[in-house]
Amino acid sequence: MRSTAAVLALALSAPEWLLGAEKVSCASTLVWSLGVLLHLLLTGEPPVSADTAPELLQAIFSGGRPHPR
């Protein structure tokens, strides 16, 4: 359960925040998180998924997300 929560927390985090950007806009991180939640609610699946945190980070930074249709 603990690793699942950690992976979900990473999925909700904006890429610029994960990269450790010095100045991260609160608005941009909120938009990212809301987009992830909206995608999850509409499709039943997260926009990016992986079994481990490193795999999830790789998927987020690669930018290849499937179209929901």
C-alpha positions in Angstrom: 0.0 0.0 0.0 2.8 2.4 0.8 4.5 2.1 -2.6 1.1 2.5 -4.3 0.6 5.8 -2.5 4.1 7.0 -3.4 3.6 6.2 -7.0 0.2 8.0 -7.0 1.8 11.0 -5.3 4.5 11.1 -8.1 1.8 10.9 -10.8 0.1 13.9 -9.3 3.3 15.9 -9.1 4.1 18.3 -12.0 7.2 17.4 -14.0 8.9 20.8 -13.2 8.5 20.1 -9.5 9.9 16.6 -9.9 13.0 18.1 -11.7 13.6 20.4 -8.8 13.0 23.7 -10.6 14.0 26.7 -8.5 10.8 28.6 -9.3 7.7 26.5 -9.8 4.4 28.2 -10.5 1.7 27.2 -8.1 -0.8 27.5 -10.9 1.1 25.2 -13.3 1.4 22.5 -10.6 -2.3 22.7 -9.8 -3.2 22.5 -13.5 -1.1 19.4 -13.9 -2.6 17.7 -10.8 -6.1 18.6 -11.8 -5.5 17.3 -15.3 -4.3 14.0 -13.9 -7.3 13.7 -11.6 -9.7 14.7 -14.4 -8.2 12.1 -16.7 -8.4 9.5 -14.0 -12.1 10.3 -13.3 -13.1 10.4 -17.0 -11.2 7.3 -18.2 -10.8 5.2 -15.0 -7.0 5.1 -15.6 -4.2 7.5 -14.8 -2.7 9.2 -17.8 0.7 7.7 -16.9 1.1 4.4 -15.1 3.9 2.2 -13.9 4.7 -0.4 -11.3 7.6 1.4 -9.7 8.5 5.0 -9.0 11.5 5.1 -11.4 9.4 3.7 -14.2 6.7 6.3 -13.5 9.2 9.1 -13.6 10.6 7.8 -16.9 7.0 7.7 -18.3 6.3 11.2 -17.1 9.5 12.7 -18.6 9.2 10.8 -21.9 5.9 12.7 -22.6 4.4 9.9 -24.5 0.8 9.7 -23.2 -1.9 7.8 -25.1 -4.9 9.7 -26.4 -7.9 8.8 -24.2 -10.1 7.8 -27.1 
